[in-house]
Amino acid sequence: MDEMEMSISLKAIKCAWSYTIIFLAIWTVYNFIHIGEIGLAGFLLITQNLVIILVEYFLKWKLGRDEK
């Protein structure tokens, strides 16, 4: 895959991820207002963001360690 295809793929992934986050946030707020609980959508929203934060942190740490 050349750089242009890689750039297009990354932008598409970011758009899909943003859509998922927005959808889950709206669903979580709706459930919280009407049912009074966060539910599965909220759990997925929270854990998905935790995973991305932890993976980014780990990869940055690993990259910094490999450069030394």
JOSULLIN-V641062 format. One record per helix or strand of 2 or more residues. SS is the DSSP state (hx for helix, st for strand). FROM is the first residue (numbers start at 1). TO is the last residue. If there is no record, write none. Layout:
<<SS/FROM/TO> <SS/FROM/TO>>
This chain:
<<hx/3/34> <hx/39/67>>
